[in-house]
Amino acid sequence: MMAAASASADERLQRIFELVPREAFLGPGPWRIMAQNRRYFETPSSDPAYLYQNVVVALDATKGINNGEPFLHAAWIGAIAPMPGETVVHVGAGTGYYTALLSMLVLPNGHVHAFELEEDLARRAWENLGPFEGVSLSNDDATAMQLPKADLIYVNAGVVAPPVSWLAALRPGGRMIFPWQANESTGVAVLLIRSETGFVARPLMPSWFIPCVGASDSSLRIKAPSPAEAWSVRSVWLTQDRLPDETAVAIFPEMWLSTIDLSQKS
């Protein structure tokens, strides 16, 4: 089901989704899970079959931190297409389940630099990720530091505007996927690709995550998009490279999002 949700032709995905057991990253059951009604309930037992549904699982219910929906992450992984040998930055690793999947997909010779701000979750992730190759984990704020150069940046926390330092870390052709909190009611998963002329943007699906510490200050919006405008975004620009124009749908001090479609330009 996850492989189908990925909408990807990558034949590795089904096998890798099979090889990484979700229950190994969630602690002993029973677990608190959440389905479409957006309320937690406890599984009847510790049978891991309850985890192999499209449900979120509480990591810290008091803070609303969860291990996210498998179908959503499968779709993200299919869209961002990790390849062997690539370098990944994972922001918001939780206890490491999706970090582990990413690490398997960049073997051989790839590396995942994971960041988790919550100390307890970072400790659990460090223990869980011990058997996986090419993974480093930092209990640090990824918005407040220079990231390593990356082919992929995979963000699992809601972002009002991606830090310019993240954009700078992307190599040519590099991809970033993040949940954009476009306005107070609209959350959109956005795929960015660094091109020769700018950053191509493609809205993918509705998406809402817990806010990203250091990148979720809505007061920084100079211009906020309407819901329809949020879905019309096709590129991202640094203000230092190009000043906002009539195509801007969202403006921030250091960057802006536009309807200019770079994918259609030669």
N, C-alpha and C positions, 0 to 999 in steps of 0.2 A: 504493500500500500504506500509506503514512503517512497519507494522507487518510482511508482506511478505518479505520485504527487510532485516529484521533482521535474516532470516534463522534460527529462534529459535523455539523450541517447547514450550517455556514458554507461557502459555495461558494468563498470566496477561498483556502481552505487548500491545495487541490491545486495551484493556480497558484503560490502563494508557495513551497510546498515545492519546486516545480520550478525556480523562478527563482533560488534560493540554492544554489549548488553546494557540497556538503559538502567536496569535495576542496580547495577554495580555503582552507579553514581548518585543514588538517591537515598542511601542508608536503608536500614531495615524497615520493613513494612509492619503494620498497615501504613498506607500513605494518605495524605490529604490531597485530593485531586479536584480539579475544577473542569466542568464541561460548559455547555452553551448557556446555562443559567447564571454563570459568573459567580457561583457560590461554591465554597469548598465543602466537600464531604469526605468522610473517611472510607477507604476501601474495606469491604467486609472481612478481608484476610490479607495475609502476606503473599498471596499468589501473584507472581509478576505478570500474569496475564492481564491484570487490571491496568498495567502501565503500557500495554501494547494496543492502546486506543489513541485517538487524536485528542488527548487531554493534557492540560498543564498539571504539574505536580509541585506542591509547595516546597520551597527550600527554606524560606523564612516567611511564614504567613503573616506575621505581625507587620512586616515591611512590604508585603505584596510581591516578594521576589519568588519567581517560579522557574522551574525547568519548562521551557516553552513547548508549544504544540509541535509534534513531530512533522505533521504535514506542511506547516508553515516553513519550518527550517529545511525540510527536504526541497521545497520550492526555491528557497533562497540559495541553497547549495547548488541546485540545478542551474539557477540563473548566473551565479558568480563563477561556476565551473572551475573548481580547484584542479590543478594539474601537477604531475610529479615534478619535484624539484623547486616548486614555488615557495615563497616566503609569505606567511599569513600573519596578520595581527588580529587577535580576537579580543575585542573590548567587551567586558562583561561576561566572563567565563563561567560564572556560577560555580557549580561543583565539577565542571569539566566534560560533560557528556558531548556537547557539540564541538568542543575543542578536540576531543579524541577523534571524532569523525573527520574533522578537517585535517588532523595530523595523518590519518591513514590515507587520505586522498592526495597528499603531497609527497608520499613516499614514492621512490627513494629520493634521498638527498634534500627533501624539503624541510621547512622549519615553521613551527607555530610559536609566536610570542604572544602569550595570553596575559590579560590584565583582569584582576578582580579586586575591587575596592573593599568589599566586606571581608574583614579579617578571618572570620570563622569559615566563610565559604571558600576563601583562598586556601586555607589550611586543608579543608576537605578535598579541594581540587588537586592540590599538590600530592596528596596521598593517592587519589584516584588515578592520576595521570602518570604515576611512576612506571607502569609497564609500557608506556607509549614512547616511540622514538621521536627525537627532534622537537620536543616541547619544552619551552621555558615558561615560567609563571611568575608574575610580579604582583604583589599586594600594593599596587600604586594607582594613582589617578592618571589615566591615560590622556586626559585633556590638559594636563599640566606639565607634560614632558615631551621631549623630542622622540618621536617613534622611529624605530628602525625602518630603513627602506623596505617597501613591501610590494608584492604583486597583488595581494588581496588584503582588504581590511573588512572585517566582519563584526558589526556593531550590534550588541544585544542590550541596548538601553536607549530610551527615547531622546532624540536630539532635536532641539529647536533650530540649530545651525551647526553643521560639522565644523570643528576647529580647523583653522587654516593650516595648522601643523599636520593634521591628518592628510589634507589634500597634498601638502608638500612631500609627504612620505611616500605617496604613490609613485611607482616607477612608470615610465611610458607604457601605455597599454594596461596599466594596473586598474583593478576594479575595487570599488567599495560599495557595500550594501549596508543600509542603515534605516531605522524607523524614524521618519521625519515627522515631528509634531508640528505640522504646518500651521495650525491655529488651535484654538482651544477645543475644537470638536473634530478635527480631521487629522488622522494619523495615516501616513502612507509609507510603505516600504519603497525606497528609491535605490536604484542601481546606478552608480557613477562609473564612468570609464575615462581614464586620462588619455586624451588624444593630443595630436601635435598642436592644435589650436585652442584647446580648452578642455572642459570636462563635460562629456556627453551624459545626460541624465535620462533615466527611464523609470517612471512610476510603475510599480509592479502590482501591488495589492494593498488593501487596507491593512494597517498594522499599528498596534499600540503597545508600547512597553513602559515599564517603570522609568521615570525620568533619569537621564544620564547626569550624574553629578559633574558640574563644570561645563555642561553644554546644553542646559535646559532653561536658561534665563530668558523668559519671553519678553522682558523689558528691552532687550537688545534689538527687537524687531523695529526697524524703521518703517517698513511696509509689510503688512501681513496679507497672505493670499486668501481669497475666498476658497471654499471647497473645490469649486470647478477650476479655479486658477491653479490650485495645488496639483491637480491631475494633468494640467497642461504643461508642466515644467519639462523642458528638453535639454537644458544646459545649465551649468554653474560657472560663475566667473569670479575671479578675485578682483576687488575694486582697484587694486594697484595696477592691474593689467588692462582693465576696461571699466569705465564708469557706467553706472546703471542708465539704461535708456528706456524708451517706451515699451520694450518687450519684458521689462522686469515685473515679476509677479510677487517676489519676496525680496526685501532688501535688508541687509545687516551692515554693521560698520565696515567689515573687511571682505564681504562677499555678497553676491546676489544670485538669484535664480531666475531664469529667463525662458521664454518660449522659443528662442532661437534653436533650430534643429540642426545641430552640427553633423548628425549622421547623414543628412541630405547634401552636405557640402563636399566638394571634391578636394 
